[in-house]
Amino acid sequence: MEFLNNYLIYLIPLLGIVGIIVMAGKAAWVSKQPTGDANMTELAGYIAQGAMAFLRAEWKVLSYFVIIAVILLAWSGTTVSTSSPVIAISFVIGALLSAFAGYIGMRIATKANVRTTEAARTSLAKALKVSFTGGTVMGLGVAGLAILGLGSLFIVFYKMYVGAEVNGEDMEKALEVLAGFSLGAESIALFARVGGGIYTKAADVGADLVGKVEAGIPEDDVRNPATIADNVGDNVGDVAGMGADLFGSYVATMLATMVLGREIVSLDAFGGIAPVLLPMVIAGLGLVFSIVGASFVKIKNETDSVQSALNIGNWASIILTAIATFFVVNWMLPDGNLHLTRDLVPGTDTVKEGAKVFDKTGVFLSIIVGLIVGTLMSIITEYYTAMGKRPVLSIIKQSSTGHATNIIGGLAIGMESTVLPILVLAAGIYGSYYFAGLYGVAIAAAGMMATTAMQLAIDAFGPIADNAGGIAEMSRLPEEVRHRTDNLDAVGNTTAATGKGFAIASAALTSLALFAAFVGVAGIEHIDIYKADVLAGLFVGGMIPFIFSALAISAVGRAAMAMVEEVRRQFREIPGIMEYKAKPEYEKCVAISTKASIREMVAPGLIALITPIIIGFAFGPEVLGGLLAGVTVSGVLMGIFQSNAGGAWDNAKKSFEKGVEINGEIYYKKSEPHKASVTGDTVGDPFKDTSGPSMNILIKLMSIVSLVIAPHLHHEVNTNERIQKQIKEQSLEKTITSPQKHRL
């Protein structure tokens, strides 16, 4: 045990390496699976080429952003004592690992898709194994890289900056430099998520409007010029974008908890840094138990439930993590009361009246609260987006009276779906704070994110299955193959929605933890909304998710219009496409989506990055705090609403493929209610895959930017206070006459 106490800090990156090794083994297994006939391999090659072309174009643009950010961060690191130019290096590493996490997911997804199609020719069980193993590679890669990167950098910065005083300015400096890693990860995640979302939905909407609605051909028909771009979009949006997204969430959650952990005076066996190390240890254990949980995801028969198999694996990883954290918390944290140093009366060891005092049992209970919140969010999201449940059935029923009532029904379901998640989040925030104060809120988020590898494996499985179905359709394989891939795809739609619900929930708790960390580093005791400027900041923050969503959705609309025109042109000018005698020009549709997404992702990204800087330096940290509060509340609501509405619309449309009963009559594809459901799905596409899931990155990135600039705001406030004090003293000196001075 003494050995572990002395070397625990080095064990953390080793757990990340374990995840990466297992990931490499699973990736090799997927690569060895058969790819099917030459036609299937050719189609999969088009998808892979399009996906990599997008990544190269995106990375080229982002490299300019990274260079500018590095220069600014290196300069800013020289202006205050609690930062360093090294923060620029930390930023670059975070950006590179975030991009690499997306690349890993992209590579394996474009390999697993055609192999899943080929496996579906054998059995549903084999198809599930291939697709879920591909998703597992993504999950383990993201979690492994995050733990390895953050754990290794913490060791380096701890050795560089921290002396004997682990609760003082030295540790604050180490964590401020480490925040650059999170800033790099979240910045790349935002551009990857927004750019990927615009790409996938421009292609999807264009393919649907011309292919399904105008030409009357199936969604993934090989005759549709936009079908390759549509399948590429599944990878760049739902795989690479989601991977970078959860990589950033994972890192931001651990960082926020570490920053608050620095403020806890802990007489432990780890040199007083147990509260700082704890979130990374929990993440490492969650990675290991995600590997265990993934081994339970399997079925035997064609009639077995794929959703149940995924749920068993998910529950296994959550329960094992919960059990392990009990022993870890009791081992690492000391007995007795704990509190944040900000809660002490200045110059004394006395805790302020009303301040939160907690113990290690409270910390463990906060972690359990986080796990429960994450689980409930997934269950609620599944209810609102799954086939056969009341919300989706209500949209199906309203499709019978036309396109407008379908839209109304979907919007209403999306708005209704915010109620339960917000109540769960509110209870989670209250409960975790009750047990362990602000540190409890942060560690609850860390507990929720502990099984990120498993959550992301379940999420990434969806687009792989979707692509597999597309390849089956384009290759005109037997109906039984498409039936198996449709089974996987339907479950994948629900898991994608639950993954987004999980990401939003984690973002809410993480943003609150980052908010608390920002308040401490910026040196402000409270945020008073009775002040006009703070209230103004609150309203401006509440507005930002709306303009962000407007830009993202408008971008999809413009790109989709260009896609529609191109698809119509090809149907018009290339004779023989509909008779399978001529091959569409797929590459032109891929180019349209790539150019549009790269161009349109810039404006939303700049809003998230620049707004906190302008508000912070123009109006001060308290107004910036008001802005963060507004953007967090509004962003969480918008994220839940848009993601759930889009998911419900999508599964309402897919329900018609098996036939639905409306007022005693069965309706199938190409019926009038089905056409109304296609319209709803088209409206919901940018909701659920572009603007909705981008909300969680928006609120986290703005919080991270605020945390990074907080020492500069604190320095500015202190400087202003000193200047004002000197002015007052000089003014007082001038008002005292010489006789008065003599008498004094």
Secondary structure, DSSP 8 states (H G I E B T S, - for coil): -HHHHHHHHHHHHHHHHHHHHHHHHHHHHHHHS---SHHHHHHHHHHHHHHHHHHHHHHHHHHHHHHHHHHHHHHHTTTSTT--THHHHHHHHHHHHHHHHHHHHHHHHHHHHHHHHHHHTT-HHHHHHHHHHHHHHHHHHHHHHHHHHHHHHHHHHHHHH--S-TTSHHHHHHHHHHHHHHHHHHHHHHHHHHHHHHHHHHHHHHHIIIIIIIS---TT-TT-TTHHHHHHHHHIIIIIIHHHHHHHHHHHHHHHHHHHHTTB----TTTT-HHHHHHHHHHHHHHHHHHHHHTT----STTS-HHHHHHHHHHHHHHHHHHHHHHHHHHHS-SS-B-BGGGB-TTSS-B-TT---B-HHHHHHHHHHHHHHHHHHHHHHHHHHSTTSHHHHHHHHHHTT-HHHHHHHHHHHHHHTTHHHHHHHHHHHHHHHHHHHHHHHHHHHHHHHTTHHHHHHHHHHHHHHHHHHHHHHHTT--HHHHHHHHHHHHHHHHHHHHHHHHHHHHHHHHHHHHHHHHHHHHT-S---TTSHHHHHHHHHHHHHHHHHHHHHHHHHHHHHHHHHHHHHHHHHHSTTTTTTSS---HHHHHHHHHHHHHHHTHHHHHHHHHHHHHHHHHH-HHHHHHHHHHHHHHHHHHHHHHHHHHHHHHHHHHHTTT-EEETTEEE-TTSHHHHHHHHHHHHHHHIIIIIHHHHHHHHHHHHHHHHHHHHHHHHHHHHHHHHHHHHHHHHHHHHS-HHHHHH-
